[in-house]
Amino acid sequence: MAGGEGKEVDLLASCYYKLLTVAVENGIRTIAFPSISTGVYGYSVDKAAKVTVHTVNRFLTDNPYKINIVYWGLFDNLPLLLMSQK
């Protein structure tokens, strides 16, 4: 998943959405995510932030009151800065 071109956006969105779905199916109401694919896979942090925030917001809108808290486990402040701008 390098660069964020092609199907990578859909794959990343699907990853977050599926993880949230599995959490709900297992009664998990608090979840933490790293910045998936932005490390060794080289996915753009800016693009990942857009996909991540959009997908998690969509899931929470589609599934109200199912997840209470989403934490972001980030290596530095750049992903947080980018996510807060989305």
Buried (B, 14 or more C-beta within 10 A) or exposed (E): BEEBEEEBBEBBBEBBBEBBBEBBEEEBEEBEBEBBBBEEEEBBBBBBBBBBBBBBEBBBEEEEEBBEEBEBEBEEEBBEEBBEEE
